[in-house]
Amino acid sequence: MIGSNRVRLGLVIAVAAIIIVMAQQAGAQASYASPNDVPNPYKPVANWAQLPEGRQWGQTSGVSIGPDGNIWALERCGGTNCADSDLSPIFEFDPSGKMLKNFGAGIFAQPHGLYVDHEGNVWVTDAMSKDGKGEQVVKFSPDGKVLLKLGQAGVAGKGPDIFNGPTYVVVGRNGDIFVADGHDPNYDSSRIVKFSKDGKFLKTWGTKGSGPGEFMGTHSIAIDSQGRLFVADRGDNRIEIFDQDGKFIMDWKQFGRPSGLFIDKHDILYVADSESSQDKAAAEYNGGCVRGIRIGSVKDGKVTAFIPGPALTGLSVGPDGVAADSEGNIYAAQVTPRGLQKFATN
């Protein structure tokens, strides 16, 4: 009788566990309101960032917030790349928009992603190779001193120390480094590469495809308070969520076609969508989604706000990178139209 009761108890526990898992999966794929129809409680701030005299914005793809609240931005030397330029692509601004620093000249081919860690170090990915530059991840001190380089300068490939279009980098609480590699979805090079804090290769995961743990162009990566990795799988119109060992947890499609990701200390998720198309013949077709910035919570995946993108046509129009400060103001790095846009809370 005791044994029979134990069997029944075991079955009850197993069924309960299945129900919990099913509920979690249902929650992950909950049918939310259209990601275009939620409120927009933000207003643009015109001419916020003050560039030095004679400088103009190039393609701008990276933005991040430092631990002191200053805003960092990355632009492509007034044009589409920095390979033949002597300009510095990395900028630091105070909250008023005043420029404080500008460095990074002569290092990059096409700087792509910018991330500032909790110590104030500035990380930049270089997604193109030209003339012996590019295909690297570079770590700078807050004053612009090069502290670490990952990858081989000017060499593209897929290996433990070779990248093929690294788009973004993020650092975990223990110092582990995670690189989103494989900008071009046409190549089987989209993956996440994990390194120790001193740059030692640890592991990699991901291959070309649309299944769990597969990618079609990894374009950004962010970490929430639980340590989960959120990966912008742009070519598949989704965000994939993993633990730090690469175990797939779930995916979300309600945030549009993600180009940039940012998660603040309150676990609010900001997603920049610069490519969603409603043209069914386009490779970037994404149902009824339109371009812009979607805001929600990593806790339930619900989209709560949406900032529409500019009414322009073409590829990579509107916000490509995104970040938010402690007051909830949003900063959008734009490839087209070029520049750094601030959106303030109403």
C-alpha positions, 0 to 999 in steps of 0.5 A, spaced: 500 500 500 505 504 501 509 503 495 502 504 491 501 511 494 509 512 493 507 511 485 501 515 485 505 521 488 510 520 483 505 520 478 502 526 481 509 530 481 511 528 474 504 531 471 505 537 475 512 538 472 509 537 465 503 542 467 508 547 469 513 546 463 507 547 458 505 553 462 511 556 461 512 555 454 505 557 453 507 564 457 513 564 452 509 564 446 503 568 449 498 572 444 500 579 446 497 585 442 500 587 436 507 590 437 505 596 433 499 598 437 501 599 444 502 606 447 508 611 445 510 615 451 516 618 449 518 624 445 524 625 441 529 630 443 532 634 437 539 635 436 541 632 443 548 630 442 553 635 440 559 633 436 565 637 435 566 642 430 567 640 423 564 633 425 558 629 422 555 623 424 556 617 420 553 610 420 551 609 427 550 602 430 552 602 437 550 606 444 551 604 451 550 607 458 556 607 462 556 606 470 556 613 471 550 615 467 554 617 461 552 615 454 557 612 449 556 612 442 559 609 436 559 611 429 563 610 422 568 615 422 563 620 418 561 615 413 560 607 412 566 605 415 573 607 418 578 603 414 581 609 410 579 614 416 584 617 421 577 620 425 576 617 432 569 613 432 568 612 439 564 618 443 562 619 450 557 624 452 554 627 459 547 627 460 546 634 457 549 631 450 556 635 451 561 631 448 567 628 453 571 624 450 573 621 443 578 616 441 579 609 437 582 612 431 586 607 426 584 601 429 577 599 426 575 597 419 567 597 420 566 598 428 559 595 429 557 594 436 559 598 443 558 595 450 560 599 456 561 594 462 560 595 470 567 597 470 566 602 465 571 599 460 568 600 453 568 594 448 567 594 440 566 589 435 569 590 428 564 587 423 568 587 416 575 586 414 579 591 410 587 592 409 589 588 415 583 591 420 577 588 422 574 582 425 576 583 432 573 585 439 577 590 442 576 592 449 578 599 451 579 602 458 574 608 459 580 613 457 581 609 451 587 605 452 587 598 449 586 592 454 584 586 450 583 584 443 579 578 441 580 575 434 585 576 428 586 583 425 583 582 418 582 575 418 575 572 417 573 565 419 570 561 424 574 558 429 576 559 437 580 565 435 577 567 428 571 571 427 566 572 421 562 579 422 562 580 430 556 584 431 556 585 439 559 583 445 557 583 453 560 581 459 557 577 465 558 578 472 564 573 473 567 576 467 566 571 462 565 574 455 560 573 450 560 575 443 555 575 437 558 573 431 556 572 424 553 578 421 551 575 414 546 570 415 548 567 408 554 564 411 554 558 416 557 563 421 552 565 426 554 563 433 555 565 440 562 565 442 564 564 450 571 567 453 574 567 460 575 574 462 582 574 460 580 572 453 581 564 453 576 561 448 571 556 452 566 554 448 561 556 442 554 554 440 549 555 434 549 554 427 545 556 421 538 555 421 531 557 424 530 551 429 532 552 437 539 554 438 540 556 431 541 563 428 540 567 421 545 573 423 546 574 430 546 581 431 546 583 438 546 580 445 544 582 452 544 579 459 538 580 464 538 579 472 538 572 472 544 571 467 540 569 461 543 571 455 538 574 450 540 574 442 538 578 437 537 572 431 535 577 426 534 573 420 529 569 424 525 575 426 526 573 433 530 573 440 532 567 443 534 566 450 539 561 453 543 560 459 550 562 459 552 554 457 548 555 451 542 551 453 536 554 449 530 556 454 525 559 449 524 564 443 520 570 442 517 573 436 513 579 439 519 584 439 519 584 431 526 583 427 531 585 432 537 589 430 539 591 437 538 589 444 538 592 451 536 590 458 536 595 464 537 594 471 529 593 472 529 587 467 526 592 462 527 590 455 529 595 449 529 592 442 531 596 436 528 593 429 531 597 423 529 592 418 522 589 419 518 589 412 511 588 410 513 586 403 512 579 402 517 578 397 522 581 401 527 577 405 526 581 411 518 580 411 516 580 418 508 579 418 505 586 420 511 588 424 513 595 422 520 598 424 521 602 431 523 600 438 519 596 442 519 596 450 517 590 455 519 586 460 524 580 460 519 577 466 513 575 461 515 578 454 509 582 454 510 588 449 508 595 453 510 601 449 513 602 441 516 608 438 515 608 431 521 608 426 522 614 421 518 613 415 523 611 410 524 606 405 530 601 404 534 596 409 537 598 416 532 604 416 531 607 424 534 604 430 540 599 429 542 600 436 539 602 443 540 603 450 536 606 456 539 611 462 536 610 469 531 615 468 528 611 462 530 616 457 532 612 450 538 612 445 537 610 438 543 609 434 541 609 427 545 607 420 539 611 416 538 616 417 545 617 421 546 619 428 544 618 435 537 620 437 534 621 444 527 619 446 525 622 453 519 620 457 513 624 457 
